[in-house]
Structures are given as structure tokens and as C-alpha cells.
Amino acid sequence: MQDLMVWYSQHKNENIRGIAVLCFGHIARIHGVVNKELVIPLINDALQDESEFVRGHAYSALEDITMFCK
């Protein structure tokens, strides 16, 4: 699932990008683990996205990863 979200996090549609980034946080909540070396750079990129929607979901995902992944 995580690999699919990596692909969608680069999508040209901001809604798809934003939801994909948010899913990284949901994966962290459900499974307690994400590949941080892969995901954190993508979230950091999303925090700089031109879309407020994407940036907001990136912030939420980062909070979830910080809280649920030790």
C-alpha cells in the first residue's frame, strides 16, 4: 500500500496528491510503522506544495507519523 501512495503522491491532480500524502499518516496509525527514509522526504516536499490542500494533509501525516511511529 505504501508504495502505491508513493506513486500517487507525485500525481498532477492536487486532490490525489493530498490524499496520498495523508494516507502515509493513516498507514502509521494503523500499522505503527512507515518507511521513514522513503516517506519523510515526500512529506517534506508536500509541505512545500503549491496547493494548500496538499500542504495541510502533509502536516497531518507528519503529526501522525511522529505520534504513532516510534
PQR file of N, CA, C, O and H, with PARSE charges and radii, in Angstrom:
ATOM      1  N   MET A   1       0.829  -1.190   0.000 -0.4000 1.5000
ATOM      2  CA  MET A   1       0.000   0.000   0.000 -0.0000 2.0000
ATOM      3  C   MET A   1       0.881   1.265   0.000  0.5500 1.7000
ATOM      4  O   MET A   1       0.620   2.217  -0.736 -0.5500 1.4000
ATOM      5  N   GLN A   2       1.903   1.251   0.821 -0.4000 1.5000
ATOM      6  CA  GLN A   2       2.765   2.424   0.925 -0.0000 2.0000
ATOM      7  C   GLN A   2       3.399   2.772  -0.419  0.5500 1.7000
ATOM      8  O   GLN A   2       3.501   3.948  -0.770 -0.5500 1.4000
ATOM      9  H   GLN A   2       2.114   0.477   1.419  0.4000 1.0000
ATOM     10  N   ASP A   3       3.826   1.759  -1.173 -0.4000 1.5000
ATOM     11  CA  ASP A   3       4.451   2.005  -2.472 -0.0000 2.0000
ATOM     12  C   ASP A   3       3.473   2.651  -3.453  0.5500 1.7000
ATOM     13  O   ASP A   3       3.866   3.499  -4.253 -0.5500 1.4000
ATOM     14  H   ASP A   3       3.743   0.804  -0.889  0.4000 1.0000
ATOM     15  N   LEU A   4       2.227   2.261  -3.394 -0.4000 1.5000
ATOM     16  CA  LEU A   4       1.212   2.859  -4.247 -0.0000 2.0000
ATOM     17  C   LEU A   4       1.013   4.334  -3.895  0.5500 1.7000
ATOM     18  O   LEU A   4       0.859   5.174  -4.782 -0.5500 1.4000
ATOM     19  H   LEU A   4       1.907   1.572  -2.744  0.4000 1.0000
ATOM     20  N   MET A   5       1.018   4.642  -2.601 -0.4000 1.5000
ATOM     21  CA  MET A   5       0.860   6.029  -2.176 -0.0000 2.0000
ATOM     22  C   MET A   5       2.071   6.879  -2.578  0.5500 1.7000
ATOM     23  O   MET A   5       1.931   8.072  -2.848 -0.5500 1.4000
ATOM     24  H   MET A   5       1.144   3.960  -1.881  0.4000 1.0000
ATOM     25  N   VAL A   6       3.243   6.272  -2.619 -0.4000 1.5000
ATOM     26  CA  VAL A   6       4.433   6.987  -3.091 -0.0000 2.0000
ATOM     27  C   VAL A   6       4.189   7.455  -4.519  0.5500 1.7000
ATOM     28  O   VAL A   6       4.446   8.610  -4.859 -0.5500 1.4000
ATOM     29  H   VAL A   6       3.357   5.302  -2.400  0.4000 1.0000
ATOM     30  N   TRP A   7       3.695   6.556  -5.340 -0.4000 1.5000
ATOM     31  CA  TRP A   7       3.428   6.896  -6.742 -0.0000 2.0000
ATOM     32  C   TRP A   7       2.375   8.000  -6.840  0.5500 1.7000
ATOM     33  O   TRP A   7       2.564   8.972  -7.572 -0.5500 1.4000
ATOM     34  H   TRP A   7       3.486   5.618  -5.064  0.4000 1.0000
ATOM     35  N   TYR A   8       1.263   7.857  -6.104 -0.4000 1.5000
ATOM     36  CA  TYR A   8       0.191   8.846  -6.157 -0.0000 2.0000
ATOM     37  C   TYR A   8       0.587  10.188  -5.533  0.5500 1.7000
ATOM     38  O   TYR A   8       0.003  11.218  -5.872 -0.5500 1.4000
ATOM     39  H   TYR A   8       1.110   7.068  -5.509  0.4000 1.0000
ATOM     40  N   SER A   9       1.547  10.191  -4.647 -0.4000 1.5000
ATOM     41  CA  SER A   9       1.964  11.456  -4.021 -0.0000 2.0000
ATOM     42  C   SER A   9       2.620  12.406  -5.023  0.5500 1.7000
ATOM     43  O   SER A   9       2.832  13.580  -4.719 -0.5500 1.4000
ATOM     44  H   SER A   9       2.021   9.355  -4.371  0.4000 1.0000
ATOM     45  N   GLN A  10       2.940  11.903  -6.212 -0.4000 1.5000
ATOM     46  CA  GLN A  10       3.536  12.717  -7.268 -0.0000 2.0000
ATOM     47  C   GLN A  10       2.536  13.035  -8.380  0.5500 1.7000
ATOM     48  O   GLN A  10       2.920  13.571  -9.420 -0.5500 1.4000
ATOM     49  H   GLN A  10       2.768  10.949  -6.459  0.4000 1.0000
ATOM     50  N   HIS A  11       1.284  12.716  -8.175 -0.4000 1.5000
ATOM     51  CA  HIS A  11       0.242  12.886  -9.199 -0.0000 2.0000
ATOM     52  C   HIS A  11       0.045  14.363  -9.531  0.5500 1.7000
ATOM     53  O   HIS A  11       0.261  15.225  -8.680 -0.5500 1.4000
ATOM     54  H   HIS A  11       0.972  12.281  -7.330  0.4000 1.0000
ATOM     55  N   LYS A  12      -0.363  14.656 -10.765 -0.4000 1.5000
ATOM     56  CA  LYS A  12      -0.572  16.051 -11.172 -0.0000 2.0000
ATOM     57  C   LYS A  12      -1.820  16.668 -10.534  0.5500 1.7000
ATOM     58  O   LYS A  12      -1.908  17.888 -10.395 -0.5500 1.4000
ATOM     59  H   LYS A  12      -0.539  13.955 -11.457  0.4000 1.0000
ATOM     60  N   ASN A  13      -2.776  15.835 -10.150 -0.4000 1.5000
ATOM     61  CA  ASN A  13      -4.003  16.331  -9.521 -0.0000 2.0000
ATOM     62  C   ASN A  13      -3.758  16.551  -8.027  0.5500 1.7000
ATOM     63  O   ASN A  13      -3.369  15.624  -7.315 -0.5500 1.4000
ATOM     64  H   ASN A  13      -2.705  14.844 -10.263  0.4000 1.0000
ATOM     65  N   GLU A  14      -3.982  17.761  -7.563 -0.4000 1.5000
ATOM     66  CA  GLU A  14      -3.689  18.086  -6.164 -0.0000 2.0000
ATOM     67  C   GLU A  14      -4.525  17.283  -5.181  0.5500 1.7000
ATOM     68  O   GLU A  14      -4.054  16.979  -4.085 -0.5500 1.4000
ATOM     69  H   GLU A  14      -4.297  18.513  -8.142  0.4000 1.0000
ATOM     70  N   ASN A  15      -5.741  16.934  -5.539 -0.4000 1.5000
ATOM     71  CA  ASN A  15      -6.579  16.139  -4.633 -0.0000 2.0000
ATOM     72  C   ASN A  15      -6.010  14.742  -4.446  0.5500 1.7000
ATOM     73  O   ASN A  15      -5.984  14.227  -3.328 -0.5500 1.4000
ATOM     74  H   ASN A  15      -6.124  17.180  -6.429  0.4000 1.0000
ATOM     75  N   ILE A  16      -5.562  14.136  -5.509 -0.4000 1.5000
ATOM     76  CA  ILE A  16      -4.966  12.807  -5.424 -0.0000 2.0000
ATOM     77  C   ILE A  16      -3.652  12.878  -4.658  0.5500 1.7000
ATOM     78  O   ILE A  16      -3.381  12.030  -3.808 -0.5500 1.4000
ATOM     79  H   ILE A  16      -5.582  14.554  -6.417  0.4000 1.0000
ATOM     80  N   ARG A  17      -2.827  13.893  -4.957 -0.4000 1.5000
ATOM     81  CA  ARG A  17      -1.560  14.078  -4.233 -0.0000 2.0000
ATOM     82  C   ARG A  17      -1.807  14.222  -2.743  0.5500 1.7000
ATOM     83  O   ARG A  17      -1.155  13.568  -1.929 -0.5500 1.4000
ATOM     84  H   ARG A  17      -3.047  14.582  -5.648  0.4000 1.0000
ATOM     85  N   GLY A  18      -2.742  15.073  -2.397 -0.4000 1.5000
ATOM     86  CA  GLY A  18      -3.017  15.343  -0.980 -0.0000 2.0000
ATOM     87  C   GLY A  18      -3.506  14.123  -0.231  0.5500 1.7000
ATOM     88  O   GLY A  18      -3.053  13.856   0.883 -0.5500 1.4000
ATOM     89  H   GLY A  18      -3.272  15.604  -3.058  0.4000 1.0000
ATOM     90  N   ILE A  19      -4.425  13.378  -0.827 -0.4000 1.5000
ATOM     91  CA  ILE A  19      -4.953  12.184  -0.171 -0.0000 2.0000
ATOM     92  C   ILE A  19      -3.857  11.124  -0.037  0.5500 1.7000
ATOM     93  O   ILE A  19      -3.782  10.436   0.981 -0.5500 1.4000
ATOM     94  H   ILE A  19      -4.793  13.596  -1.732  0.4000 1.0000
ATOM     95  N   ALA A  20      -3.014  10.993  -1.054 -0.4000 1.5000
ATOM     96  CA  ALA A  20      -1.912  10.024  -0.983 -0.0000 2.0000
ATOM     97  C   ALA A  20      -0.978  10.359   0.178  0.5500 1.7000
ATOM     98  O   ALA A  20      -0.567   9.472   0.925 -0.5500 1.4000
ATOM     99  H   ALA A  20      -3.075  11.552  -1.881  0.4000 1.0000
ATOM    100  N   VAL A  21      -0.650  11.623   0.324 -0.4000 1.5000
ATOM    101  CA  VAL A  21       0.230  12.050   1.419 -0.0000 2.0000
ATOM    102  C   VAL A  21      -0.449  11.794   2.765  0.5500 1.7000
ATOM    103  O   VAL A  21       0.191  11.319   3.704 -0.5500 1.4000
ATOM    104  H   VAL A  21      -0.985  12.344  -0.283  0.4000 1.0000
ATOM    105  N   LEU A  22      -1.721  12.103   2.858 -0.4000 1.5000
ATOM    106  CA  LEU A  22      -2.462  11.854   4.099 -0.0000 2.0000
ATOM    107  C   LEU A  22      -2.457  10.369   4.451  0.5500 1.7000
ATOM    108  O   LEU A  22      -2.411  10.007   5.626 -0.5500 1.4000
ATOM    109  H   LEU A  22      -2.241  12.489   2.095  0.4000 1.0000
ATOM    110  N   CYS A  23      -2.505   9.513   3.435 -0.4000 1.5000
ATOM    111  CA  CYS A  23      -2.503   8.069   3.674 -0.0000 2.0000
ATOM    112  C   CYS A  23      -1.241   7.599   4.375  0.5500 1.7000
ATOM    113  O   CYS A  23      -1.281   6.602   5.096 -0.5500 1.4000
ATOM    114  H   CYS A  23      -2.542   9.807   2.480  0.4000 1.0000
ATOM    115  N   PHE A  24      -0.114   8.291   4.185 -0.4000 1.5000
ATOM    116  CA  PHE A  24       1.089   7.910   4.921 -0.0000 2.0000
ATOM    117  C   PHE A  24       0.831   7.996   6.425  0.5500 1.7000
ATOM    118  O   PHE A  24       1.278   7.138   7.187 -0.5500 1.4000
ATOM    119  H   PHE A  24      -0.081   9.101   3.600  0.4000 1.0000
ATOM    120  N   GLY A  25       0.121   9.015   6.841 -0.4000 1.5000
ATOM    121  CA  GLY A  25      -0.236   9.150   8.252 -0.0000 2.0000
ATOM    122  C   GLY A  25      -1.195   8.064   8.700  0.5500 1.7000
ATOM    123  O   GLY A  25      -1.090   7.561   9.818 -0.5500 1.4000
ATOM    124  H   GLY A  25      -0.242   9.712   6.222  0.4000 1.0000
ATOM    125  N   HIS A  26      -2.132   7.700   7.830 -0.4000 1.5000
ATOM    126  CA  HIS A  26      -3.081   6.644   8.175 -0.0000 2.0000
ATOM    127  C   HIS A  26      -2.376   5.296   8.288  0.5500 1.7000
ATOM    128  O   HIS A  26      -2.702   4.491   9.160 -0.5500 1.4000
ATOM    129  H   HIS A  26      -2.218   8.109   6.922  0.4000 1.0000
ATOM    130  N   ILE A  27      -1.418   5.054   7.412 -0.4000 1.5000
ATOM    131  CA  ILE A  27      -0.629   3.822   7.498 -0.0000 2.0000
ATOM    132  C   ILE A  27       0.103   3.777   8.842  0.5500 1.7000
ATOM    133  O   ILE A  27       0.172   2.731   9.486 -0.5500 1.4000
ATOM    134  H   ILE A  27      -1.153   5.707   6.703  0.4000 1.0000
ATOM    135  N   ALA A  28       0.639   4.904   9.250 -0.4000 1.5000
ATOM    136  CA  ALA A  28       1.324   4.979  10.548 -0.0000 2.0000
ATOM    137  C   ALA A  28       0.361   4.685  11.698  0.5500 1.7000
ATOM    138  O   ALA A  28       0.717   3.967  12.632 -0.5500 1.4000
ATOM    139  H   ALA A  28       0.584   5.755   8.727  0.4000 1.0000
ATOM    140  N   ARG A  29      -0.841   5.227  11.639 -0.4000 1.5000
ATOM    141  CA  ARG A  29      -1.833   4.988  12.686 -0.0000 2.0000
ATOM    142  C   ARG A  29      -2.219   3.518  12.781  0.5500 1.7000
ATOM    143  O   ARG A  29      -2.307   2.950  13.869 -0.5500 1.4000
ATOM    144  H   ARG A  29      -1.130   5.810  10.880  0.4000 1.0000
ATOM    145  N   ILE A  30      -2.444   2.916  11.622 -0.4000 1.5000
ATOM    146  CA  ILE A  30      -2.936   1.537  11.586 -0.0000 2.0000
ATOM    147  C   ILE A  30      -1.832   0.533  11.911  0.5500 1.7000
ATOM    148  O   ILE A  30      -2.044  -0.398  12.687 -0.5500 1.4000
ATOM    149  H   ILE A  30      -2.372   3.378  10.738  0.4000 1.0000
ATOM    150  N   HIS A  31      -0.662   0.722  11.321 -0.4000 1.5000
ATOM    151  CA  HIS A  31       0.399  -0.274  11.418 -0.0000 2.0000
ATOM    152  C   HIS A  31       1.534   0.104  12.372  0.5500 1.7000
ATOM    153  O   HIS A  31       2.345  -0.744  12.744 -0.5500 1.4000
ATOM    154  H   HIS A  31      -0.489   1.478  10.690  0.4000 1.0000
ATOM    155  N   GLY A  32       1.589   1.365  12.761 -0.4000 1.5000
ATOM    156  CA  GLY A  32       2.636   1.812  13.680 -0.0000 2.0000
ATOM    157  C   GLY A  32       4.008   1.907  13.050  0.5500 1.7000
ATOM    158  O   GLY A  32       5.010   2.052  13.750 -0.5500 1.4000
ATOM    159  H   GLY A  32       0.930   2.054  12.459  0.4000 1.0000
ATOM    160  N   VAL A  33       4.058   1.826  11.724 -0.4000 1.5000
ATOM    161  CA  VAL A  33       5.349   1.883  11.042 -0.0000 2.0000
ATOM    162  C   VAL A  33       5.155   2.362   9.600  0.5500 1.7000
ATOM    163  O   VAL A  33       4.174   2.014   8.942 -0.5500 1.4000
ATOM    164  H   VAL A  33       3.244   1.708  11.155  0.4000 1.0000
ATOM    165  N   VAL A  34       6.090   3.150   9.134 -0.4000 1.5000
ATOM    166  CA  VAL A  34       6.229   3.523   7.734 -0.0000 2.0000
ATOM    167  C   VAL A  34       7.721   3.520   7.414  0.5500 1.7000
ATOM    168  O   VAL A  34       8.556   3.569   8.317 -0.5500 1.4000
ATOM    169  H   VAL A  34       6.887   3.433   9.668  0.4000 1.0000
ATOM    170  N   ASN A  35       8.041   3.464   6.159 -0.4000 1.5000
ATOM    171  CA  ASN A  35       9.434   3.572   5.738 -0.0000 2.0000
ATOM    172  C   ASN A  35       9.804   5.052   5.770  0.5500 1.7000
ATOM    173  O   ASN A  35       9.615   5.768   4.786 -0.5500 1.4000
ATOM    174  H   ASN A  35       7.362   3.424   5.425  0.4000 1.0000
ATOM    175  N   LYS A  36      10.328   5.501   6.897 -0.4000 1.5000
ATOM    176  CA  LYS A  36      10.603   6.928   7.078 -0.0000 2.0000
ATOM    177  C   LYS A  36      11.605   7.470   6.069  0.5500 1.7000
ATOM    178  O   LYS A  36      11.480   8.613   5.631 -0.5500 1.4000
ATOM    179  H   LYS A  36      10.481   4.920   7.696  0.4000 1.0000
ATOM    180  N   GLU A  37      12.589   6.672   5.696 -0.4000 1.5000
ATOM    181  CA  GLU A  37      13.585   7.131   4.725 -0.0000 2.0000
ATOM    182  C   GLU A  37      12.944   7.451   3.379  0.5500 1.7000
ATOM    183  O   GLU A  37      13.424   8.321   2.652 -0.5500 1.4000
ATOM    184  H   GLU A  37      12.690   5.743   6.052  0.4000 1.0000
ATOM    185  N   LEU A  38      11.879   6.760   3.051 -0.4000 1.5000
ATOM    186  CA  LEU A  38      11.167   6.980   1.806 -0.0000 2.0000
ATOM    187  C   LEU A  38      10.095   8.057   1.939  0.5500 1.7000
ATOM    188  O   LEU A  38       9.962   8.926   1.077 -0.5500 1.4000
ATOM    189  H   LEU A  38      11.490   6.053   3.642  0.4000 1.0000
ATOM    190  N   VAL A  39       9.339   7.989   3.024 -0.4000 1.5000
ATOM    191  CA  VAL A  39       8.136   8.804   3.178 -0.0000 2.0000
ATOM    192  C   VAL A  39       8.416  10.228   3.647  0.5500 1.7000
ATOM    193  O   VAL A  39       7.803  11.168   3.139 -0.5500 1.4000
ATOM    194  H   VAL A  39       9.447   7.284   3.724  0.4000 1.0000
ATOM    195  N   ILE A  40       9.314  10.410   4.589 -0.4000 1.5000
ATOM    196  CA  ILE A  40       9.556  11.749   5.143 -0.0000 2.0000
ATOM    197  C   ILE A  40       9.994  12.749   4.067  0.5500 1.7000
ATOM    198  O   ILE A  40       9.487  13.871   4.067 -0.5500 1.4000
ATOM    199  H   ILE A  40       9.812   9.647   5.001  0.4000 1.0000
ATOM    200  N   PRO A  41      10.907  12.404   3.153 -0.5600 1.5000
ATOM    201  CA  PRO A  41      11.241  13.365   2.093  0.2800 2.0000
ATOM    202  C   PRO A  41      10.036  13.738   1.217  0.5500 1.7000
ATOM    203  O   PRO A  41       9.916  14.881   0.776 -0.5500 1.4000
ATOM    204  N   LEU A  42       9.151  12.771   0.970 -0.4000 1.5000
ATOM    205  CA  LEU A  42       7.952  13.068   0.182 -0.0000 2.0000
ATOM    206  C   LEU A  42       7.018  14.007   0.936  0.5500 1.7000
ATOM    207  O   LEU A  42       6.425  14.911   0.347 -0.5500 1.4000
ATOM    208  H   LEU A  42       9.249  11.843   1.328  0.4000 1.0000
ATOM    209  N   ILE A  43       6.891  13.787   2.231 -0.4000 1.5000
ATOM    210  CA  ILE A  43       6.050  14.668   3.038 -0.0000 2.0000
ATOM    211  C   ILE A  43       6.669  16.059   3.111  0.5500 1.7000
ATOM    212  O   ILE A  43       5.957  17.060   3.026 -0.5500 1.4000
ATOM    213  H   ILE A  43       7.373  13.052   2.709  0.4000 1.0000
ATOM    214  N   ASN A  44       7.981  16.129   3.266 -0.4000 1.5000
ATOM    215  CA  ASN A  44       8.640  17.443   3.278 -0.0000 2.0000
ATOM    216  C   ASN A  44       8.428  18.185   1.965  0.5500 1.7000
ATOM    217  O   ASN A  44       8.224  19.399   1.965 -0.5500 1.4000
ATOM    218  H   ASN A  44       8.559  15.317   3.334  0.4000 1.0000
ATOM    219  N   ASP A  45       8.476  17.466   0.846 -0.4000 1.5000
ATOM    220  CA  ASP A  45       8.169  18.085  -0.444 -0.0000 2.0000
ATOM    221  C   ASP A  45       6.730  18.578  -0.474  0.5500 1.7000
ATOM    222  O   ASP A  45       6.445  19.670  -0.965 -0.5500 1.4000
ATOM    223  H   ASP A  45       8.642  16.480   0.846  0.4000 1.0000
ATOM    224  N   ALA A  46       5.826  17.758   0.058 -0.4000 1.5000
ATOM    225  CA  ALA A  46       4.408  18.129   0.071 -0.0000 2.0000
ATOM    226  C   ALA A  46       4.153  19.348   0.959  0.5500 1.7000
ATOM    227  O   ALA A  46       3.227  20.117   0.702 -0.5500 1.4000
ATOM    228  H   ALA A  46       6.058  16.871   0.457  0.4000 1.0000
ATOM    229  N   LEU A  47       4.959  19.525   1.990 -0.4000 1.5000
ATOM    230  CA  LEU A  47       4.820  20.725   2.839 -0.0000 2.0000
ATOM    231  C   LEU A  47       5.143  22.000   2.068  0.5500 1.7000
ATOM    232  O   LEU A  47       4.767  23.096   2.485 -0.5500 1.4000
ATOM    233  H   LEU A  47       5.711  18.900   2.198  0.4000 1.0000
ATOM    234  N   GLN A  48       5.837  21.855   0.946 -0.4000 1.5000
ATOM    235  CA  GLN A  48       6.183  22.997   0.091 -0.0000 2.0000
ATOM    236  C   GLN A  48       5.319  23.064  -1.175  0.5500 1.7000
ATOM    237  O   GLN A  48       5.560  23.899  -2.046 -0.5500 1.4000
ATOM    238  H   GLN A  48       6.142  20.965   0.607  0.4000 1.0000
ATOM    239  N   ASP A  49       4.331  22.201  -1.274 -0.4000 1.5000
ATOM    240  CA  ASP A  49       3.481  22.125  -2.463 -0.0000 2.0000
ATOM    241  C   ASP A  49       2.739  23.438  -2.669  0.5500 1.7000
ATOM    242  O   ASP A  49       2.453  24.160  -1.714 -0.5500 1.4000
ATOM    243  H   ASP A  49       4.136  21.522  -0.566  0.4000 1.0000
ATOM    244  N   GLU A  50       2.435  23.735  -3.914 -0.4000 1.5000
ATOM    245  CA  GLU A  50       1.695  24.957  -4.232 -0.0000 2.0000
ATOM    246  C   GLU A  50       0.253  24.905  -3.720  0.5500 1.7000
ATOM    247  O   GLU A  50      -0.391  25.940  -3.548 -0.5500 1.4000
ATOM    248  H   GLU A  50       2.667  23.148  -4.690  0.4000 1.0000
ATOM    249  N   SER A  51      -0.242  23.700  -3.481 -0.4000 1.5000
ATOM    250  CA  SER A  51      -1.626  23.515  -3.048 -0.0000 2.0000
ATOM    251  C   SER A  51      -1.738  23.529  -1.525  0.5500 1.7000
ATOM    252  O   SER A  51      -1.032  22.796  -0.833 -0.5500 1.4000
ATOM    253  H   SER A  51       0.280  22.859  -3.621  0.4000 1.0000
ATOM    254  N   GLU A  52      -2.614  24.354  -1.027 -0.4000 1.5000
ATOM    255  CA  GLU A  52      -2.883  24.400   0.413 -0.0000 2.0000
ATOM    256  C   GLU A  52      -3.462  23.070   0.891  0.5500 1.7000
ATOM    257  O   GLU A  52      -3.185  22.632   2.008 -0.5500 1.4000
ATOM    258  H   GLU A  52      -3.187  24.950  -1.589  0.4000 1.0000
ATOM    259  N   PHE A  53      -4.258  22.440   0.052 -0.4000 1.5000
ATOM    260  CA  PHE A  53      -4.848  21.135   0.363 -0.0000 2.0000
ATOM    261  C   PHE A  53      -3.749  20.108   0.633  0.5500 1.7000
ATOM    262  O   PHE A  53      -3.796  19.391   1.633 -0.5500 1.4000
ATOM    263  H   PHE A  53      -4.483  22.796  -0.855  0.4000 1.0000
ATOM    264  N   VAL A  54      -2.772  20.040  -0.250 -0.4000 1.5000
ATOM    265  CA  VAL A  54      -1.664  19.093  -0.107 -0.0000 2.0000
ATOM    266  C   VAL A  54      -0.839  19.430   1.129  0.5500 1.7000
ATOM    267  O   VAL A  54      -0.485  18.539   1.901 -0.5500 1.4000
ATOM    268  H   VAL A  54      -2.733  20.622  -1.062  0.4000 1.0000
ATOM    269  N   ARG A  55      -0.532  20.708   1.320 -0.4000 1.5000
ATOM    270  CA  ARG A  55       0.266  21.118   2.484 -0.0000 2.0000
ATOM    271  C   ARG A  55      -0.423  20.752   3.785  0.5500 1.7000
ATOM    272  O   ARG A  55       0.232  20.298   4.724 -0.5500 1.4000
ATOM    273  H   ARG A  55      -0.819  21.432   0.693  0.4000 1.0000
ATOM    274  N   GLY A  56      -1.719  20.939   3.857 -0.4000 1.5000
ATOM    275  CA  GLY A  56      -2.469  20.603   5.063 -0.0000 2.0000
ATOM    276  C   GLY A  56      -2.422  19.119   5.380  0.5500 1.7000
ATOM    277  O   GLY A  56      -2.243  18.722   6.531 -0.5500 1.4000
ATOM    278  H   GLY A  56      -2.251  21.308   3.094  0.4000 1.0000
ATOM    279  N   HIS A  57      -2.583  18.307   4.352 -0.4000 1.5000
ATOM    280  CA  HIS A  57      -2.523  16.855   4.567 -0.0000 2.0000
ATOM    281  C   HIS A  57      -1.105  16.403   4.902  0.5500 1.7000
ATOM    282  O   HIS A  57      -0.918  15.450   5.658 -0.5500 1.4000
ATOM    283  H   HIS A  57      -2.728  18.629   3.417  0.4000 1.0000
ATOM    284  N   ALA A  58      -0.122  17.074   4.352 -0.4000 1.5000
ATOM    285  CA  ALA A  58       1.273  16.733   4.683 -0.0000 2.0000
ATOM    286  C   ALA A  58       1.538  16.998   6.158  0.5500 1.7000
ATOM    287  O   ALA A  58       2.181  16.192   6.830 -0.5500 1.4000
ATOM    288  H   ALA A  58      -0.274  17.848   3.738  0.4000 1.0000
ATOM    289  N   TYR A  59       1.051  18.111   6.656 -0.4000 1.5000
ATOM    290  CA  TYR A  59       1.220  18.441   8.067 -0.0000 2.0000
ATOM    291  C   TYR A  59       0.544  17.375   8.951  0.5500 1.7000
ATOM    292  O   TYR A  59       1.122  16.930   9.942 -0.5500 1.4000
ATOM    293  H   TYR A  59       0.528  18.766   6.110  0.4000 1.0000
ATOM    294  N   SER A  60      -0.676  16.975   8.583 -0.4000 1.5000
ATOM    295  CA  SER A  60      -1.393  15.948   9.353 -0.0000 2.0000
ATOM    296  C   SER A  60      -0.652  14.614   9.322  0.5500 1.7000
ATOM    297  O   SER A  60      -0.547  13.935  10.344 -0.5500 1.4000
ATOM    298  H   SER A  60      -1.145  17.337   7.778  0.4000 1.0000
ATOM    299  N   ALA A  61      -0.141  14.240   8.153 -0.4000 1.5000
ATOM    300  CA  ALA A  61       0.592  12.980   8.029 -0.0000 2.0000
ATOM    301  C   ALA A  61       1.843  12.993   8.896  0.5500 1.7000
ATOM    302  O   ALA A  61       2.151  12.005   9.564 -0.5500 1.4000
ATOM    303  H   ALA A  61      -0.226  14.791   7.323  0.4000 1.0000
ATOM    304  N   LEU A  62       2.555  14.099   8.885 -0.4000 1.5000
ATOM    305  CA  LEU A  62       3.769  14.209   9.690 -0.0000 2.0000
ATOM    306  C   LEU A  62       3.459  14.091  11.179  0.5500 1.7000
ATOM    307  O   LEU A  62       4.200  13.446  11.922 -0.5500 1.4000
ATOM    308  H   LEU A  62       2.305  14.901   8.343  0.4000 1.0000
ATOM    309  N   GLU A  63       2.367  14.712  11.612 -0.4000 1.5000
ATOM    310  CA  GLU A  63       1.950  14.579  13.014 -0.0000 2.0000
ATOM    311  C   GLU A  63       1.653  13.128  13.372  0.5500 1.7000
ATOM    312  O   GLU A  63       2.075  12.643  14.422 -0.5500 1.4000
ATOM    313  H   GLU A  63       1.765  15.235  11.009  0.4000 1.0000
ATOM    314  N   ASP A  64       0.922  12.432  12.492 -0.4000 1.5000
ATOM    315  CA  ASP A  64       0.581  11.031  12.756 -0.0000 2.0000
ATOM    316  C   ASP A  64       1.823  10.151  12.812  0.5500 1.7000
ATOM    317  O   ASP A  64       1.946   9.297  13.689 -0.5500 1.4000
ATOM    318  H   ASP A  64       0.580  12.826  11.639  0.4000 1.0000
ATOM    319  N   ILE A  65       2.728  10.358  11.888 -0.4000 1.5000
ATOM    320  CA  ILE A  65       3.961   9.562  11.887 -0.0000 2.0000
ATOM    321  C   ILE A  65       4.757   9.810  13.150  0.5500 1.7000
ATOM    322  O   ILE A  65       5.288   8.874  13.749 -0.5500 1.4000
ATOM    323  H   ILE A  65       2.628  11.052  11.175  0.4000 1.0000
ATOM    324  N   THR A  66       4.843  11.054  13.553 -0.4000 1.5000
ATOM    325  CA  THR A  66       5.563  11.401  14.779 -0.0000 2.0000
ATOM    326  C   THR A  66       4.915  10.755  16.004  0.5500 1.7000
ATOM    327  O   THR A  66       5.607  10.302  16.915 -0.5500 1.4000
ATOM    328  H   THR A  66       4.412  11.814  13.066  0.4000 1.0000
ATOM    329  N   MET A  67       3.582  10.716  16.018 -0.4000 1.5000
ATOM    330  CA  MET A  67       2.873  10.189  17.167 -0.0000 2.0000
ATOM    331  C   MET A  67       2.847   8.654  17.205  0.5500 1.7000
ATOM    332  O   MET A  67       2.980   8.064  18.277 -0.5500 1.4000
ATOM    333  H   MET A  67       3.019  11.084  15.277  0.4000 1.0000
ATOM    334  N   PHE A  68       2.680   8.020  16.073 -0.4000 1.5000
ATOM    335  CA  PHE A  68       2.422   6.575  16.050 -0.0000 2.0000
ATOM    336  C   PHE A  68       3.613   5.710  15.674  0.5500 1.7000
ATOM    337  O   PHE A  68       3.573   4.497  15.878 -0.5500 1.4000
ATOM    338  H   PHE A  68       2.572   8.499  15.202  0.4000 1.0000
ATOM    339  N   CYS A  69       4.661   6.292  15.134 -0.4000 1.5000
ATOM    340  CA  CYS A  69       5.854   5.520  14.754 -0.0000 2.0000
ATOM    341  C   CYS A  69       6.984   5.875  15.691  0.5500 1.7000
ATOM    342  O   CYS A  69       7.481   7.001  15.670 -0.5500 1.4000
ATOM    343  H   CYS A  69       4.693   7.278  14.968  0.4000 1.0000
ATOM    344  N   LYS A  70       7.386   4.943  16.499 -0.4000 1.5000
ATOM    345  CA  LYS A  70       8.459   5.194  17.472 -0.0000 2.0000
ATOM    346  C   LYS A  70       9.794   4.918  16.871  0.5500 1.7000
ATOM    347  O   LYS A  70      10.816   5.073  17.540 -0.5500 1.4000
ATOM    348  H   LYS A  70       6.982   4.029  16.516  0.4000 1.0000
TER
END
